[in-house]
């Protein structure tokens, strides 16, 4: 059986379209279940999901009160029944042969533990001219080519289209709850952490372009402010991930790195002043790429300060870092 897990938070309209898209996939006799994990939504998500369960016995509704994508995903894993466990976001369109292609990939590659599919962008109101190809990664767009192949970090499956054999979670644990999005936060890194652990455990990850979805990008996520905020949170997320992946650095080392980053930002004070003046309506010569880089470094600096002030051993216990919390 293949367990398809969709975690959702307050996006009932998008969720319904995503589920309809999945149900339109060709199944060809494949045994599957669809788990809708409601991460404490306050809209009509429960009503929609319960209605869908009455229409289709393959659909199950789960409620996770702890507001965290990692907790929601771990709940889905714990309650799933399939030998293959897959994840998709609540704002995607599945390609017609997504399910059959996924099944085929695992069948043809018995030595593969994890599979990432192809993700293409679906801009609902058109792609702004200032968002270039190098920035599409913030929308989870893959650029791994059109042929099946093994991939390793920094190339990893995208969270909105990734699949695992159940044995992966039995061997290395689940998603790390100290990472990932919580409500409106744009923190990330939980997928990176999981695939880094999988690689260290000797588990093989494959990219399969036929396992394809389209990731919807609403107008709200094409504004300059949202993109800048996304880069800010990526800077913060990378520091948290480095602390976990490389082993916690000493507070002295973190403080030293924070000072170096601060000095680098201070040397760019003219750019930052221009950036700020642009945000309040004045003209600026600061390029978009420089603005994004500044936001990324400010986010990283913020997290370095947070890490340097933590009580040693008092932030996250080892079991939580393994995703067992």
Buried (B, 14 or more C-beta within 10 A) or exposed (E): BBBBBBBBBBBBEBBBBBBEBBBEBEEEEBEBBBBBBBBBBEBBBBEBBEEBBEEEEBBBBBBBEBBBBBBBBBBBBEBBEBEBBBBBBBBBBBBEBBBBBBBBBBEEBEEBBBBBBBBBBBBEEEBBEEBEEEBBEBBBBBEBEEEBEEBEEEBBBBBBBBBBBBEBBEBBBBBBBBBBBBEEBBBBBBBBBBBBBBBEEEBBBBBBBBBBBBBBBBEEBBEBEBBBBBBBBBBBBBBBBBBBBEEBBEBEEBBBBBEEBBEEBEEBEEBBEBBEEBEEEEEBEBEBEBBBBBBBBBBBBBBBBBBBEBEEEEBBEEEBBBBEB
